[in-house]
């Protein structure tokens, strides 16, 4: 290419660095940028900038093994828009360390008429000899990546087992990485939000409601964006907040291609490494596992509200057609006047995989039905209090938990011993005493044993929770009955929802009607009267709740000493 022709070539400069690259080889972004700009000037290229602020394409802190990089995505998008003629990089491995990705991208660039050049490696993609050299260089780049993995992974495993956080582009929310101590330290401004999230979630608020409140309060996330339900769920699920480290939990599945690379999937439990971290916990384990128990029960999401109207029964309404939960919405009921009304909508209607046809339900229909049942339940507090007390005494006995606790402690000791064996095995391998094949075989056996022990521990913990909380629930249920004569109108909506979840297992909805109500034991034994909707002639009647099913309570619920609805006394037959 003549120099007079090169002046018309628009060159896009791309630079990348990961933390390891900079420390190991000195490939700083400044070094790459200065060299490439000087090279482009010497070659007579016209530099194309990624935006109006004269910025080149920069990926800071991203691995060369993945194409999921913001600057790389923008570079390819601009290439497809024909904004430049040539991509210029410092070295081939700055572009990618995977041969397959390099060849796939270069094939696409070739079809777009965009050339590719490494400033420190002599080849030209417009010639067959240049493409051959590119394939050879790409092979070496992938070979080096594999060597890095072989060197780094055993050290990372050892680091996790020793309690050291193994880094990422960003430290976990609630923490900052202290380079002096090489440990995570609590970032109090974020830790305060973490504590608030757990406290509100355990109190009965959903991730959507918490996210909606943060949105209204304009609470920024780590990246400066908005908090959403997904981010709050990840915070609640992250064991880092109780002082634990979980490593190798996910991987990119090369068999599942996506538009941005490969699908990020969860690893087999036997391959996941969990250890006690050296960092300080933000919340207690009791709070964390209570939140996990609640989230496991409420996997079907709800939409957080963007208006002031409360939807007290959204946590117990269930679609009789698809089994999804209901959430509250505020819809226009009169397009002439713009008047809005409150409705409950099946979550399945918004799902791509369900397509439920159950119609929206006016909010007053299920609310009147459910609060009518409550009015009947607590119409005579003194009578109902005594009956509930007797039912509790007849149905349940205090269960001893000492044996389960001892078994749980024994399993935890076995797990720690297994982790210690794996750590010692790693030391022996790194010292060169055993071969890689023997190490991998023995390490896999220990990981399998760890996975089995973790499953056993989880089961024992659930047994312990059920034993403790079943009795705890019954004590709180009696408190609810006792407090029926002193219910307050200013009760927080989340506590009102907890009261309903304490009594109602679910309420089935079909074709804008309540078709079935399921109460927890012992409330189902009280046989409350249920109001029936008015008929076409305007008549109404009461009937017994014959469709109630007996269900034993096994999950935790919070103490509720008051309720926002004032109930009118009526006779209980």
C-alpha positions as a printed Julia matrix, in Angstrom:
573×3 Matrix{Float64}:
   0.0     0.0    0.0
   1.48    3.33  -1.05
   1.84    6.08   1.51
  -0.42    8.36  -0.52
  -3.09    5.68  -0.31
  -2.53    5.09   3.43
  -3.56    8.66   4.19
  -7.07    7.68   3.17
  -7.11    4.59   5.42
  -9.16    5.15   8.55
  -7.54    3.13  11.35
  -9.33    2.21  14.6
  -6.94    1.72  17.52
  -7.89   -1.0   20.03
  -6.11   -1.56  23.36
  -6.76   -4.04  26.15
  -5.15   -4.96  29.44
  -6.01   -7.25  32.32
  -4.53   -6.88  35.79
  -2.37   -9.99  35.32
  -1.05   -8.81  31.94
   0.02   -5.45  33.29
   1.79   -6.96  36.27
   3.46   -9.75  34.29
   4.37   -8.13  30.97
   4.01   -4.38  31.39
   1.31   -4.04  28.74
  -0.13   -0.85  30.23
  -2.81    1.0   28.31
  -0.6     4.07  28.04
   2.22    2.07  26.46
  -0.12    0.53  23.89
  -1.89    3.81  23.1
   1.28    5.88  22.63
   2.95    3.21  20.47
  -0.11    2.73  18.23
  -0.74    6.45  17.72
   2.91    6.95  16.77
   2.77    3.9   14.49
  -0.38    5.18  12.74
   1.24    8.56  12.13
   4.38    6.94  10.71
   2.3     4.76   8.39
   0.16    7.68   7.34
  -3.12    6.3    8.69
  -6.01    8.57   9.63
  -6.99    7.68  13.22
 -10.67    6.95  13.79
 -11.88    7.72  17.34
 -14.67    5.83  19.1
 -16.6     9.01  19.99
 -16.57   12.79  19.71
 -14.21   13.07  22.69
 -11.31   11.63  20.68
 -11.16    8.37  22.61
  -9.71    5.17  21.23
 -11.26    1.76  21.94
 -10.09    0.71  25.42
 -10.95   -2.38  27.5
  -9.42   -1.91  30.94
  -9.29   -4.98  33.18
 -10.9    -7.48  30.8
  -9.62  -10.97  30.0
  -8.55  -11.76  26.45
 -10.27  -15.13  26.68
 -13.77  -13.62  26.46
 -15.27  -11.35  23.81
 -17.74   -9.97  26.32
 -15.97   -6.59  26.53
 -17.63   -3.17  26.1
 -14.98   -1.6   23.83
 -14.71   -4.78  21.74
 -18.49   -4.82  21.26
 -18.45   -1.16  20.2
 -15.5    -1.79  17.87
 -17.32   -4.6   16.05
 -20.51   -2.57  15.89
 -18.66    0.33  14.29
 -16.92   -2.06  11.88
 -20.29   -3.3   10.69
 -21.28    0.34  10.17
 -18.14    0.81   7.98
 -16.81    3.62  10.16
 -13.14    2.64   9.53
 -11.02    0.56   7.16
  -8.44   -1.0    9.48
  -8.19   -2.28  13.05
  -4.79   -1.65  14.62
  -3.6    -3.47  17.77
  -0.33   -3.6   19.7
  -0.14   -7.41  19.66
  -2.47  -10.15  18.52
  -3.18  -11.35  22.07
  -4.45   -7.86  22.94
  -7.3    -8.58  20.54
  -8.04  -12.12  21.76
  -6.27  -15.13  23.22
  -8.64  -17.63  21.59
  -7.76  -18.75  18.06
 -11.37  -19.56  17.21
 -12.56  -16.08  18.18
  -9.72  -14.45  16.22
 -10.49  -16.4   13.05
 -14.26  -15.9   13.34
 -13.9   -12.14  13.77
 -11.35  -11.82  10.99
 -13.64  -13.76   8.65
 -16.4   -11.27   9.43
 -14.04   -8.29   9.02
 -12.9    -9.67   5.68
 -16.5    -9.84   4.47
 -16.93   -6.22   5.6
 -13.79   -5.11   3.8
 -12.05   -4.17   7.08
  -8.37   -5.09   7.46
  -6.56   -6.1   10.64
  -2.96   -5.32  11.62
  -0.69   -5.91  14.59
   1.85   -3.09  14.99
   4.55   -5.34  16.44
   3.98   -8.46  14.3
   4.55   -8.49  10.5
   1.56   -9.81   8.57
  -1.11   -8.57   6.16
  -4.62  -10.06   6.19
  -5.11   -9.3    2.52
  -2.61  -12.02   1.49
  -2.74  -15.8    1.96
   0.75  -15.84   3.53
  -0.34  -13.17   6.01
  -3.41  -15.22   7.0
  -1.22  -18.31   7.51
   1.09  -16.36   9.81
  -1.98  -15.07  11.67
  -3.18  -18.61  12.32
   0.25  -19.58  13.67
   0.4   -16.54  15.94
  -3.15  -17.21  17.11
  -2.19  -20.77  18.02
   0.65  -19.47  20.18
  -1.69  -16.98  21.85
  -4.11  -19.76  22.8
  -1.22  -21.96  23.93
  -0.03  -19.2   26.26
  -3.56  -18.82  27.65
  -3.68  -22.54  28.47
  -0.29  -22.28  30.18
  -1.56  -19.38  32.29
  -4.6   -21.41  33.36
  -2.41  -24.36  34.39
  -0.24  -22.06  36.51
  -2.95  -19.87  38.0
  -5.83  -22.25  38.85
  -4.04  -24.37  41.51
  -2.85  -21.16  43.17
  -6.37  -19.71  43.14
  -7.76  -22.89  44.71
  -5.15  -22.68  47.45
  -5.92  -19.0   47.96
  -9.65  -19.6   48.38
  -9.04  -22.4   50.86
  -6.78  -20.04  52.81
  -9.59  -17.47  52.96
  -8.32  -15.0   50.35
 -10.78  -13.41  47.94
  -9.65  -14.29  44.43
 -10.54  -11.03  42.82
 -12.61   -9.88  39.92
 -12.99   -6.65  38.06
 -15.06   -5.26  40.94
 -15.08   -6.18  44.61
 -18.39   -7.54  45.99
 -21.06   -4.99  46.89
 -20.53   -3.91  50.49
 -16.74   -4.32  50.34
 -13.59   -2.68  48.99
 -10.33   -4.48  48.26
  -7.55   -3.19  50.5
  -4.3    -3.44  48.53
  -2.24   -2.93  51.69
  -3.67   -5.89  53.63
  -4.69   -7.74  50.44
  -8.09   -8.41  51.98
 -11.66   -7.26  51.58
 -12.67   -4.48  53.96
 -16.21   -3.3   54.64
 -17.39   -0.24  52.71
 -19.81    1.11  55.31
 -21.94    3.17  52.93
 -22.72    0.03  50.89
 -22.83   -2.31  53.89
 -25.59   -0.15  55.35
 -27.67   -0.81  52.23
 -26.93   -4.55  52.42
 -28.22   -4.67  56.02
 -31.3    -2.68  55.03
 -32.03   -5.06  52.13
 -31.86   -8.16  54.34
 -33.88   -6.56  57.13
 -36.69   -5.46  54.81
 -36.73   -8.71  52.87
 -37.06  -10.81  56.03
 -39.78   -8.43  57.27
 -41.87   -9.36  54.24
 -41.01   -6.91  51.47
 -40.24   -8.36  48.05
 -37.14   -7.62  46.0
 -39.38   -5.65  43.63
 -40.72   -3.5   46.47
 -37.25   -2.83  47.85
 -35.98   -2.03  44.37
 -38.94    0.27  43.79
 -38.22    2.15  47.01
 -34.53    2.51  46.14
 -35.59    3.77  42.72
 -37.85    6.43  44.26
 -35.11    7.41  46.72
 -32.63    7.57  43.83
 -30.19    5.24  45.61
 -27.34    4.6   43.12
 -25.81    1.19  42.5
 -22.05    0.56  42.38
 -21.93    1.46  38.68
 -24.02    4.6   39.19
 -27.14    3.04  37.69
 -30.4     2.12  39.37
 -31.05   -0.7   41.83
 -33.34   -3.36  40.42
 -34.86   -6.62  41.57
 -32.15   -8.74  39.93
 -29.33   -6.87  41.68
 -31.06   -7.14  45.05
 -31.57  -10.9   44.56
 -27.84  -11.33  43.81
 -26.96   -9.41  46.99
 -29.28  -11.59  49.08
 -27.87  -14.8   47.57
 -24.18  -13.87  47.95
 -22.49  -15.73  50.81
 -19.68  -13.17  50.81
 -21.83  -11.13  53.22
 -21.58  -13.81  55.94
 -17.8   -14.14  55.63
 -17.81  -17.05  53.16
 -15.97  -17.44  49.86
 -17.53  -19.38  46.98
 -15.26  -20.04  43.99
 -15.73  -21.76  40.63
 -19.51  -21.56  40.88
 -20.04  -20.86  37.15
 -18.31  -21.32  33.83
 -18.83  -20.43  30.17
 -20.34  -23.39  28.32
 -18.64  -23.51  24.9
 -21.48  -25.64  23.54
 -24.05  -22.88  24.13
 -23.36  -19.92  21.9
 -24.97  -16.52  22.51
 -24.79  -13.23  20.66
 -22.1   -12.05  23.1
 -20.08  -15.25  23.47
 -21.08  -18.31  25.51
 -23.78  -18.99  28.09
 -22.74  -18.57  31.73
 -23.88  -21.75  33.54
 -23.64  -23.12  37.07
 -21.02  -25.79  37.79
 -21.67  -29.15  39.38
 -21.72  -28.81  43.22
 -18.71  -31.14  43.48
 -16.6   -28.61  41.53
 -17.58  -25.58  43.63
 -15.15  -24.6   46.37
 -16.48  -22.92  49.52
 -14.36  -21.73  52.43
 -14.34  -19.29  55.33
 -12.98  -15.93  54.2
 -10.58  -13.7   56.09
 -12.92  -10.72  55.64
 -15.49   -9.52  58.16
 -19.13  -10.51  57.75
 -21.75   -7.81  57.21
 -24.72   -9.86  58.4
 -25.17  -12.9   60.61
 -25.66  -16.41  59.28
 -29.08  -16.62  60.95
 -30.31  -13.57  59.02
 -28.76  -14.83  55.77
 -30.31  -18.29  55.88
 -33.71  -16.94  56.9
 -33.59  -14.79  53.77
 -32.6   -17.82  51.66
 -35.53  -19.79  53.05
 -37.94  -17.0   52.13
 -36.46  -16.58  48.65
 -36.65  -20.32  47.97
 -40.37  -20.21  48.75
 -40.99  -17.11  46.68
 -39.16  -17.97  43.46
 -41.95  -16.63  41.3
 -41.26  -12.91  41.07
 -43.66  -10.03  41.53
 -43.55   -6.57  40.01
 -42.66   -3.78  42.4
 -45.25   -1.04  42.6
 -44.68    2.41  41.15
 -47.67    3.97  42.89
 -48.94    4.45  46.43
 -51.77    1.89  46.37
 -51.02   -1.17  48.51
 -51.86   -4.71  47.38
 -52.17   -6.64  50.65
 -53.19  -10.03  49.18
 -50.65  -10.22  46.31
 -48.5   -12.67  48.28
 -51.22  -15.33  48.54
 -53.16  -15.12  45.25
 -52.37  -17.96  42.82
 -53.58  -18.5   39.27
 -55.71  -21.65  39.01
 -54.8   -22.01  35.32
 -51.0   -21.72  35.24
 -49.96  -21.69  38.92
 -48.24  -18.28  38.76
 -48.56  -15.66  41.5
 -50.57  -12.45  41.16
 -49.16   -8.92  41.39
 -50.89   -5.58  41.73
 -51.28   -3.14  38.84
 -52.92    0.24  38.37
 -54.77    0.32  35.04
 -56.96    2.82  33.25
 -60.58    1.65  33.68
 -62.19    4.51  31.74
 -60.34    5.81  28.69
 -62.76    8.72  28.34
 -62.06   10.15  31.8
 -58.63    8.59  32.39
 -59.84    7.08  35.67
 -57.58    4.35  37.06
 -58.45    1.34  39.2
 -56.45   -1.24  41.09
 -56.28   -4.78  39.72
 -54.45   -8.02  40.37
 -52.78   -9.64  37.35
 -51.4   -13.14  36.83
 -47.6   -13.05  36.43
 -47.9   -15.77  33.81
 -49.38  -13.25  31.38
 -46.01  -11.48  31.22
 -44.0   -14.68  30.78
 -42.68  -15.67  27.36
 -43.12  -19.35  28.19
 -46.57  -19.46  29.79
 -49.02  -17.15  27.94
 -51.74  -17.47  30.57
 -55.18  -16.22  29.58
 -56.6   -15.57  33.07
 -58.1   -12.07  33.06
 -57.16   -9.23  35.4
 -59.1    -9.17  38.67
 -60.46   -6.03  40.28
 -58.65   -5.6   43.59
 -61.76   -5.32  45.75
 -62.99   -8.82  44.79
 -60.27  -10.97  46.44
 -59.62   -8.42  49.2
 -63.28   -8.4   50.32
 -63.34  -12.2   50.2
 -60.15  -12.67  52.21
 -60.88   -9.99  54.79
 -64.36  -11.48  55.22
 -62.7   -14.74  56.23
 -60.47  -12.89  58.69
 -63.45  -11.1   60.17
 -65.08  -14.45  60.79
 -61.87  -15.91  62.27
 -61.4   -13.12  64.79
 -64.99  -12.12  65.41
 -64.84  -13.26  69.05
 -61.22  -12.96  70.25
 -61.73  -14.62  73.63
 -63.46  -17.68  72.19
 -61.06  -18.04  69.28
 -58.04  -17.54  71.52
 -59.03  -20.48  73.71
 -59.88  -22.72  70.73
 -56.61  -21.91  68.99
 -54.66  -22.59  72.16
 -56.29  -26.0   72.52
 -55.72  -26.86  68.87
 -52.05  -26.01  69.21
 -51.71  -28.1   72.35
 -53.45  -31.08  70.77
 -51.58  -30.95  67.47
 -47.98  -30.23  68.34
 -45.39  -31.14  70.95
 -42.0   -29.52  71.51
 -39.43  -31.42  69.45
 -35.9   -31.98  70.67
 -33.27  -30.57  68.35
 -30.12  -31.56  70.21
 -29.57  -34.79  68.21
 -29.92  -32.99  64.87
 -27.54  -30.27  66.08
 -24.92  -32.85  67.07
 -25.19  -34.57  63.7
 -24.84  -31.21  61.95
 -21.69  -30.34  63.89
 -20.19  -33.71  63.01
 -20.83  -33.18  59.3
 -19.25  -29.73  59.45
 -16.13  -31.18  61.04
 -15.91  -33.82  58.3
 -16.22  -31.07  55.68
 -13.39  -29.07  57.28
 -11.19  -32.17  57.38
 -11.9   -32.8   53.71
 -10.97  -29.19  52.86
  -7.73  -29.54  54.83
  -6.85  -32.73  52.91
  -7.41  -30.96  49.61
  -5.2   -28.06  50.72
  -2.39  -30.44  51.72
  -2.75  -32.32  48.44
  -2.4   -29.06  46.54
   0.79  -28.23  48.48
   2.25  -31.64  47.64
   1.43  -31.17  43.95
   2.92  -27.67  43.81
   6.08  -29.01  45.46
   6.42  -31.47  42.57
   6.12  -34.59  44.73
   3.21  -36.1   42.74
   2.26  -36.0   39.08
  -0.55  -33.91  37.64
  -2.6   -37.06  36.86
  -2.44  -38.32  40.47
  -3.27  -34.84  41.79
  -6.32  -34.45  39.56
  -7.64  -37.9   40.45
  -7.26  -37.47  44.22
  -8.5   -33.87  44.11
 -11.64  -34.91  42.21
 -12.37  -37.61  44.81
 -12.06  -35.06  47.61
 -14.27  -32.56  45.75
 -16.91  -35.26  45.27
 -16.76  -36.01  48.98
 -17.08  -32.29  49.76
 -20.13  -32.03  47.5
 -21.86  -34.96  49.25
 -21.1   -33.51  52.68
 -22.49  -30.1   51.7
 -25.75  -31.7   50.55
 -26.03  -33.59  53.86
 -25.32  -30.38  55.8
 -28.01  -28.48  53.9
 -30.55  -31.2   54.63
 -29.72  -31.24  58.35
 -29.93  -27.44  58.51
 -33.36  -27.54  56.89
 -34.48  -30.2   59.39
 -33.25  -28.05  62.24
 -34.98  -24.95  60.86
 -38.26  -26.82  60.44
 -38.16  -28.19  63.98
 -37.37  -24.84  65.54
 -39.63  -22.71  63.38
 -42.67  -24.98  63.4
 -42.97  -24.48  67.17
 -42.03  -20.82  66.78
 -44.79  -20.34  64.22
 -47.46  -21.81  66.51
 -46.47  -19.47  69.35
 -46.76  -16.51  67.01
 -50.08  -17.75  65.65
 -51.47  -17.62  69.2
 -50.12  -14.07  69.55
 -52.07  -13.07  66.43
 -55.28  -14.43  67.92
 -54.63  -12.66  71.22
 -54.01   -9.34  69.48
 -57.23   -9.43  67.43
 -58.95   -7.05  69.86
 -56.23   -4.41  69.57
 -55.57   -4.19  65.83
 -54.22   -0.88  64.56
 -54.95    0.95  61.35
 -51.41    2.3   60.93
 -49.68   -1.07  60.55
 -46.94   -1.14  57.91
 -48.11   -2.84  54.67
 -45.31   -5.42  54.85
 -46.48   -6.54  58.3
 -50.06   -6.74  57.1
 -48.89   -9.06  54.32
 -47.07  -11.18  56.87
 -50.3   -11.58  58.84
 -52.08  -12.86  55.75
 -49.21  -15.23  54.89
 -49.35  -16.51  58.46
 -52.93  -17.71  57.93
 -53.45  -18.24  54.18
 -51.41  -20.77  52.21
 -52.95  -19.71  48.9
 -56.09  -18.38  47.29
 -56.87  -19.7   43.81
 -58.22  -17.32  41.16
 -59.99  -18.27  37.95
 -62.12  -16.2   35.57
 -62.16  -13.18  37.92
 -63.41  -15.24  40.88
 -62.01  -16.77  44.05
 -62.4   -20.5   43.48
 -60.51  -22.0   46.41
 -58.99  -20.88  49.71
 -56.33  -22.93  51.53
 -55.54  -22.1   55.18
 -52.68  -23.26  57.34
 -53.31  -25.46  60.33
 -54.68  -24.72  62.92
 -56.74  -21.91  61.34
 -58.48  -24.33  58.97
 -59.99  -26.08  62.02
 -61.88  -22.94  63.01
 -64.22  -23.26  60.01
 -64.64  -19.57  59.19
 -67.65  -18.33  57.27
 -66.96  -17.14  53.75
 -69.04  -14.47  52.01
 -70.38  -15.49  48.62
 -70.55  -12.9   45.82
 -73.96  -11.43  45.11
 -76.03  -13.24  42.53
 -77.75  -11.63  39.58
 -80.84  -11.11  41.74
 -78.85   -9.21  44.33
 -79.11  -11.86  47.05
 -76.12  -12.93  49.15
 -75.48  -15.67  51.67
 -72.77  -17.18  53.82
 -71.42  -20.69  53.59
 -68.81  -22.77  55.39
 -65.31  -22.91  53.91
 -65.64  -26.52  52.83
 -62.73  -26.39  50.42
 -60.1   -25.56  53.05
 -57.21  -28.01  53.12
 -55.18  -28.9   56.22
 -51.56  -27.79  55.85
 -48.89  -27.88  58.53
 -46.71  -24.78  58.82
 -42.96  -25.42  58.56
 -41.5   -22.1   57.49
 -40.65  -19.04  59.63
 -42.96  -16.08  60.01
 -42.43  -12.89  61.96
 -44.28  -11.81  65.09
 -47.32   -9.7   64.25
 -49.01   -7.99  67.16
 -51.48   -5.87  65.22
 -53.32   -5.58  61.95
 -54.44   -2.62  59.91
 -58.05   -3.65  59.39
 -60.52   -3.11  62.26
 -62.83   -6.11  62.35
 -66.46   -5.96  63.44
 -67.58   -8.59  65.99
 -70.04  -11.22  64.77
 -71.27  -14.56  66.03
 -69.34  -17.73  65.27
 -71.56  -20.73  64.68
